C-alpha cells in the first residue's frame, strides 16, 4: 500500500482538518478499500464547534491502492451425462437453464422442483442438443464471483417436447441440482459433478476465470507549474496563502447518465507546485470496467483546511493512451482549466503540465488461481464470553438461545460457515475458541469450544453446546483480552504453510461486543501477524446500542493517523483487519458478514505477492463416474448406488452358476 508518507515538518492542531465537500469514498466506490466508518464522522452536526464540523479524518492521505478487482468474472460451462430417455423412440433432446436463488430459499439436500419459484432469477438457457444422452452445451454463462457472498444457483435439465416453446411446462423435466460458486471455485480444477436426483444422470459444471479481471494498472504522476491560473491571494479573503498543497483524483465516466465518478484519490503533496506523487496500483475493473479505451479523467485540486478545495485543472485521457505513450518515454499532458470569457461562454486554458512517470498494465495472480492450485482455506472463530453479553440463561442476554429464532452469534456463525463450506478446507476442520470466560472456575486467556468442525450447522451446534442452559462449567468473566487469541491464530496459520507445495490461508473471525481490555497489546499482536502470517481478521460486532464499545473495536482497524502502529512506532506492514457490526446492517447477518469479508481476497493476494509465492499449477480435473457422483450426494443417490452394486453381485453369482 502506498501513499502513507507525509512531510514531518508540519505538526499543527489542524493537521487533519480539510473541507467537507470531498466525496465520500463509501458512496462513490463501495467496492474499493476505504477508510473505516468515514461516513459516521460528525461532520456538520450543530453544537460541536467549528473545528469539529470541518474535521475530516486522514483526508490528506491517499485511498488504498489494490491489486484485486471487486468481483471476478468467470464463464460457466455445463455438460450432462447418462440422461434417461423420455421418449420411446429417441434419445433425450436436452437443454438446461440456470437460476440464481437467494440464500436460504433453496437447500442443497432437498429435491429440486420441476419449475422455478418466484424468488429465483433466471440467468439463461443453453441450446438444445438433440438425441444425445451425454450432451456438451456450447453456450456459457458469464457470472461475477464474490468471495464474501454465498451465491447459490439452481440448474434444471429438460427434454424438449415442443420445439421453440419457451414455457417450461411444455417440456419433460429430467432433473436438477443446486450448487454455490464458492463450492465450484474451491474444487479441483474449478469443476464439480452434481447428480440430477433422477436415476444415474448427473451434470458436470466447470468455471473458467476471465483473465482480463487480473489486469492492474501501475501508475505514477508528477506535476509541473501547476496553479498558474489559480488566484491564491483571493482564495481565503484578506489573508495570503503561502502553502501549495495539491492532490489529484481519478474519475471514470458513467455511461448511464454521462457523469464522472471518483474512483481513487492520491495523497496530498505539501507546499509543492511541482509535486511527485507515490506510485499506486488499481485494477482495470475499478478504473474503466475492464475496457482500457473508456475515458479517464485526472482532476487536480488544491487542498485547504477550512474552505472547499479549489480546482487547479484536469486531464481527459484513457488507460490505453497512457500505456501506449509511456512505452515511448515520459508523456507530458496539458492540464486544462475552464475559464469564463469576458462577455459569455467559457474556454479552456492551460494551467500546468502533468507528467506520466509510469503507466503499465500488470497481470496479477488472482485468488482463484491460488485456489485452483490447491490452496486451502482455514477458518478460526473466537466468541466473546464476557459479562458484557449477560447471563446466557436469561432472555435479555446476547447468548440466549431460542427454539424459534437465532441470536446474533448463531446467525453470524451460520453465515460464516456457509461461505467457507465450499472451499478446500484443511483436514483439521474449523476451530472455535471462547475468550473472556472461565471453565470450572479457572481463568484462561481462551478455551476451545469445538475442534475439527465441518459445516455451518456443526459450527452452530458447537456454540449451542457451550451455551446450553445446563452447562455449569462455563462462567462469564470480565477480562476481554484478544492478544492471546490473535497469537494462537497466527501460530496456527504459520504452521499450516509448512511443507513443500503446500499453500494455506487462514481467516480469524472475532465475534465481540466491542469490549477490549488489552487494546495496545492486541494491536501489537496484529502488527506481528501482518508481517508474514497468511492471516486475515474479520471482527463482527454483536449487539445493539454499543457505540462506545464499538469505538474501541474500530481502533483495531485504523490508528489515529491512518495505519495501525506497533507500540514501538513501526506501522503495520499490510492491512489484515476488517470490522462490521450487526447493528449497522439492522441485524442482517448476510450483509454484515459480507462487509467483514469484503477485503479478504485483497489481503489474500497481497500476502502471497509480498511473500513471493506464486500459484501452484491447477489441479487436474477428476474423471467423474456415476459411483463417485452418487457417493458424494446424500439420501436416495447413495441408496441407488448400493442397490446397483447388489444387482451386479447377483448377476455375477448367477453367471457363475450357469
N, C-alpha and C positions, 0 to 999 in steps of 0.2 A: 504494500500500500504506500502510495507516495503522496506528497503534498502536506506533510505534517510539520515541516520546519518553518519557523518564523523568526524574524530578526529579534535577537535577545536584548537589544539596546532600548526597547520601549517597554516599560513596566508601569503603566498608569492605572488608576482605578477604573478608567473607562476603556481598558484594552479590549474588552469583549463586547463593546456596545456598537451597534450598527443600525441601519434602517430596518423598518418593519416590512417594507414592500417587496423584499426578495421573495419569490415564490417558494412555497413550502415544498421540499423535495418529496414528501409523502403524498402530496396532492398531484404533483406533476410527473412523478416517476415512482409509482408504488412498487414496481418490481425490482428496483435497484437498491443498493445499500444506502441507507440514510442514517442520520443521527437519531438516536432513540428518543421517542416521546417529544419530538421537536414541536409537534402541533399542540402539546399540552402546556407549553410555557405560557406564563402570564404576560401576554402581550396585549396592550390596550385595555387592561382592566382598570377601571377608575379607582382612585383611592389608594394606589400603591406607589405613587411618586413618579416623577418624570423619567428618572433613570431606569426604574424597573419596567416602565411601559415600553421603553425603547430597547431593552435588553434582548439580544439575540445570541444564544449560546453558541460559541465556536463559529460564528458567521465568517470569520476571517480564514477558516480552514477550508480545504478542498473536500468535496464529496469523495467518498472512497472510490478508487478505481477497482475494476473487477475483471475477471477473465472468463466468467461463465455467463451464458445467456439466461434470462429469466425463465425460459422454458426451452425444452429440447424437442425439436421436430423429428418425427420418425414416420416411416411408411410401414403399414401393417399388411402382410400378405397372409392369405388363408388357403389351405388345401384340405380336402376331406378324403377319407379312406374307408373302404368297405361299406359304402352306402347300400342300404337294402333296396330291393325292387318294390316300388309302389304300384307299378302296372304289370299286367300279366305277361305282356309280350315284348317289353323293352326295359333296358336299364334306366337308372334314375337320370332325369333331366334336371340337374341340381343347380340351384343358386342359393346364396345366403345373404342375409342382411345383418347389420351390426347396429346396436342401440346403446346409447350412454345412459346409465341408470344412476340416480342419486344414491349416496351411501345409505345403506340400511333398507332400501326398497327391495332389492333382490339379494337373496342369500345363496351362497355357493352350494350348500348341501341340498337345497330344495330343488324340486323338478322345475324346469323352465316351462313357462306357459306357451301355448301354441301361438298366441297373439301378444304383441307388446302392450304394456299398461300405459295409462295416460301420463305417468310420471317419466317414462322413458322417452329419450330424444333420439330419433333416427339419424344415424351418421351417413349411411349409404347402403347400396346393394351392389353385389357383383353381377357379372354377366352370367348367362345360362350356359352351362357345359352339358351338351346333350349326350345321352346314352353312355355314361361313364361312371363307374362306381368309385373311382379314385380321381375326382376332378381336381385340377390345379387352376385356380382362378387368377386371371391376369390383372384384374382391377385391384388396385391397392388403396388403402385409406390413410390419408395424412392426419396425424394426430400430434398433439402437444403434450409432452410428458413433463409432469411436475413432481419432484420427489416428495414434497411436503403435503401432497394431497392423495387421498385414496380414490383413484379413478377406476370405477367399475363399469364393465361393458358386458353386454349380452349378445351372443351370436345365435341366430336361428337359421337352420338349413331347411329348404323346401324343395319338393319335387314339382316342377312346373306342369300344370294340367291344362290351363287355358292360356294360350300364347298372348303375350303383350298385356295381360291383365295385371294391373298394379295392386289390386285388392288381394291381400294375403289369404283371405278366406277361399279364394278360388284355387288354391294350391294345396297339395298334401304336405303336411308337416312331418319332417324326418326326425328332427331332434334339435337340441340346443345346449349351450354351455355358458358358464359365467367365468370371467377372469378379470384381473386387475392389471394395470400397466406395470405396477411395481413387481408383481409376480412374473410378468413376461420379461421385463428388462433385467431382473435378477437371476433368471435361469441361464443355464449353459448355452452359449451361442444365441442368447435372446430368443429362444424357441421353446415352446411348450406344446404339449398334446393334451387335449381335453376330450373325454368321452361324451357322446351325444345323447346319453341316457336312454338309448333305444338299441338293443342288440349289441353288435360288435362294432358299430360305426364310431369313428372319432375324427376329430379335426386337428390339424397342426397349424399353430399360429407362430409367425416369425416377425420380429421387429427389426427394422434397418434404420439406423440413425442417419439423418441428413447431415452431410459433412459441413455444409455451409454454416450450421449453427455453432461450429467450433471456431470460426474465424473471429479474430480480435484485432482491433486497430491499436497499434502502439504509436503515440504521438508526443511531440514536444514543440511548444511555440515560444517565440520571443517577440517583443515589440520594439519599435524604434520611432522616436519622435512622436509619441502618442500625445494626444490632447492639444494639438496645435490650434484647434478651433474651439477649445473649451475656455470659457471666461472664468478663470479661477477667482478673480478678485470680487466678483459679484455673487459667488455661489452661496456664501453664508452672511450676506449683509455687509456690514461695515468692516468686519474682520477680513484679513487677507490669509488665505490658506497657503501654508508653506509645504505641506506634505502632498505627495502624489502617490496614493495607494490605489493600485489597479489590479483588476482580475478580469477573467473572461468566462463566458458561458457558452456551452454548445446547445444548439436548438435544432430540432428536426421539424419538418413540415408535415402537418396532419392533412391528409388528402380529403377528409370528410368536409371540413369547414375552412381549409386553407389558412389555418392558424399555426403559429410556431409554439412548440412545447419545449421547455427546458429539460434536458436530459442529464446535464452534468455541469458542475461549477468548479473552477480552479481555486487554488489558494490565493490570498491577497499578497501581492508583492509591495512591500512598504517603501514609500518615498523613492520611487524609481520610474522616471519616464521612459526608460529603455529596459523593461523587465524581461527576465528569462524565467519562465515557469518550469516546474518539475515535470518530468515525463509521467505519463499515465497510460493505462490500458482500459479499453472499453469494448464489449462485444458489438459486432455489427448489428445484431438483432436489436440492441438498445439504441444504437445511433441512427440506423437507417432501415430498420425492418428487413435486414438481410439483402438489401438492394443498394450496392455502393453508388449507383447513379442517382439516387434520390438527393434532393437539395439538403445542404447542411449549412447552418448559419452560425458564425462565430461573432458574438457580441462582446464588446469590451466596455467595462464600466469603471468609474471612479468611485471607490469605496469611501463612505462617510460614516461618522459615528452617530450623528443625531438627525441628519437630513436624508431624504431619499438619494440613493446613488445616482450619479449623473452618467448618461450615456456618452461614451467617447466616440464610438463608431462601430461598424460591423463589416463583416466579410461574408459574402454568399458564395459557396463553393460546393463541392461534393467530395466524397471519400475517394472516388476514382481519380478525380482531378488532383487531390493532394498526393496520392500514392504515385501516380504517373510522373508528376513534376518532381517529386523527391528523388526519384531514381536518377535524374539528370543533374542533381545538385541541391542547393538550398533555395526553394522558391520564395519569392518576396511578393506578398499580396498587398494591394492598396486597401487601407482601412477607410471606408467612406462614412460620411455623416450627412444626414438630410437637413438642409438649412432652408429657412423661408426666404423667398425673394422679397424685394422691397415693396412691390405692389401686390402681387398674387402668385400663388403656386410655390413649389419647392424645387430644389435641385440638389444633387449630390456633390459634396465637396470632399477633397482628400483630407483626412485627419491623422495620417500617420501610416506606418508600414507594419506588417505582420510577417515574420519570418517563420517558415516551417523547418525547424531543425531536424525533425524526424517524423515520418509518416509511413508506416509499413504494416502490412496485414500478416498476422501470425496465425498459425494453426495450433491451438492449444488443446491438449487431450481433455476430453470431457469425462464426467463422472461415469457415464455409460460405458466408455472404453475400459475403464478400470473394472467395472462390474462384470462386463462380458469376459474379461480375462481371469475371473475367479476371485476378485477382491471380495472379502466377506464384510458384512455389516454387523457390528456388535451393539447391543443395547444394554444400558445400565440405568436403573431408576433409583432415585433417592426420595423418600417420603418423609415429610415433616411430622414428627411425633412429639411436638412440644405442647405445652399447656395453652398456647395461643389458639389451638383448634377446639378446645373444650373437651369435656369427657365424652368419649365416643358412644357411651350408652345413652346419652341424652339427645333429644331430637334437635336441640339447638347447636350441637357440635358439627363441625365441618366433616368429621369422620363418621357421622351417624349413617347407618345402612338401613335402607327401607326395601320392602319387597315390591314396591310399586314404582320407584324412581331411583336413579343413580345420583350419588353426590358428585361434587366436582372432581374429587380424587378418582372415583371409579370411571367417570366419563372420560377424563383425560388419559387414564391408563389404558382403557379400551381403544381409544383412538390412536394412541401412540403405538400400541401393539399391532393394530390393524395395518398401519403403514409399514412396519418392519417385517410383517409376516411373509411378505413375498420375496425377500432378498436372501442371499446366501448367508444365512446366519451361522455362527460358529457352532462347533459341536458342544460347547459349554452351554448354549442356550442363553436366555436372558438371566439377569441377576437383579434383585431388588433389595435395597438397603433401607433401613429406617434410622433416622438420626434425631438426637434431642430427647430420646426416651430412655427408660431403664427396663432391663429384663431381669426378673427375680430380684429387684431392688439394687442391682449392680449398675452403676453408671458407666457407659461405654461411649466412645465417640460415635460409633454406628454399630448396627447389628444387622444380620442377614434376615430378611423377611421371606426370601424364596430364591432358590438356585435352580439352574437347568430348566428354566421356564420356557415353554414353547407355545406360542399362540396368544392372542389377545384375551381370550376367555380365561386361560390359566393364569395370566397376569392379574386379572381382577380377582380370581379365586384365591391367589396367594395373599392379596391385600385383605380380602374379606376374612381369611383365616386368622390373621393377626388382630384385626379389629372386630372380632366376633364378641358378642356380649358376654360370653362365658370365659373369655381369656383373662385370667387373673395374673398372668406372668408380666404383662406389659403395664408400665407406669409412665405417664406423660411427664416430661421434665421441662426445665427452663433454659437449658444451655443449647441454643440453636447454632452450633458451630459447624461450618461447612468445610473447613480446611482438610480434615481427615478424609471426608468423603471424596473430595476432589483429588486428593493424593492417591486414594485407593483406585479411583477410576483411571488416573494417569498410569499407575503401575500395571493395571490390567490391560490397558491399551498398548503399552510398550511391550508387554510380554506376548501379546498376540502376534506381533510382527517378527518374531524371532524365527529364523529358518530361511532357507533359500526358496525363491519363487513362491513366497507366501506374503500376501497383502491383506491387511485388515484395517478397517477404520471403525472407531467406536464413537458412540454418542451417549452422553450422560444427560438424563432428564431429571431435573430437580423440581419437585412439587413442594412449594413452600407458601407459608402465609406472609412471607416478607420479612419476618424477624430473623436477623443475623447478628450474633453476638461477637463474632470474630471477623469483622469486615476486612481489615487490612491483611490479616493472615490469609483469608480466603483469596484476596486479590493477589497476594504473593504466590499462592498455590496455582492460580490461574495463569499467571505470567510464566511460572516454571513449566506448566503443562504445554503452553503455547510454543515453547522452544522446539521440541522435536516429537512430542507425543501426537499420534494420529487420533485426535480427540476434538469433538465439538460438545459444547454445553448449552442445553436449552433449559431455561428457567421458566416455569409456569406458575404464576401467582394464583393462589386459591383463596376464595372468599370475597365478600363484598365490603365496601366501606373500610378499606385498609390502606388508605392513601399514604399515610405516614410510613407504614412498614414497607410499602412498595417503593417509596422514595429511596429507602436504604438498599433494596434489591437492585434498583437501576444503577447504583454505583458499581456493581459488578460488571456492567457492560461498558460504561464510559466513565472516564475521570473528569475532573473539573476543567481540564484543559484539552479535552478530546480523548486521547487514548488512555488506557489503564497504565498505571505506573507502579512498578515494584517499590517497596519501601526503601530500596537503595537508589531510587531515582531513575532507573532504566525503564523505558517504555516497553510495552508488550510487543513481541515480535510480529504477531498476527492476531487478528480478532477471532475469537473462538466462542464467544458468548452471545446469546440472543435471549431476550426477555419479552414475555407476553403475559397478560392476566386474563382470567376468565371473566372478570367484571368488565373489562374493556370491550368484550365481544358479547355481552349480555348472557353469559353462561353457555355460549355455543362452543362446545369442545372442539368441533371440527375446525372452525376458523381460528380458534386460539392456538391449537397445535400446529396448524399450517403456518401461522405467523412465527411461532417459536422455531420451526424447522426451515424457515424460508432461506436462511443463509447457509445451511448445511452443505449443499452442493458446492458453493463458492469456497467454503472453508475446507472441504474435502479436496478439491483440486489444488488450492493454494498450498496445502501441506505437502502433497506429492511433488508439486513443482519445486518448492523450496528445498525439499529433501533430495531432488534429482532422481526421483523414482519414476520410471516410465511404465505405461500399462503393459501387462503381460499379453502374449498372443491370445486371441479369442479361443475359448474352448470349443471343441468340436461339437457339432450338432448331433445329439443322440439319434440312433436309428430306432424310431419308435415302433413297437409291436403292440398288438392288442393286449397281451398279458401285462406289459408294463403300464399301459394307459389305464386299464381297468383296475390294476393293483393299486394305483395312486388314488383312484376315486373310492369313496366310501359307499356302503349300503349295497344297493342292487348290483352295481358293477362288480364288486368283489364276489358276491354270491354267484353271479353268472359265470365268472371265470372258474370258480371251484366246481360248478356243475359241468362245465366244458371238460375240465380235467377228468372228472369221474366218468363221463361218457367215453372219453378217449381210452381210459383204462379198461372199461368194459369191452370196447371194440377189440382191444389188443388181446384180452383174455379169450374172447370168442374165436378170434382168428387163430390163436394158438391151439385151441381145442380141435378146430376143423383140420 
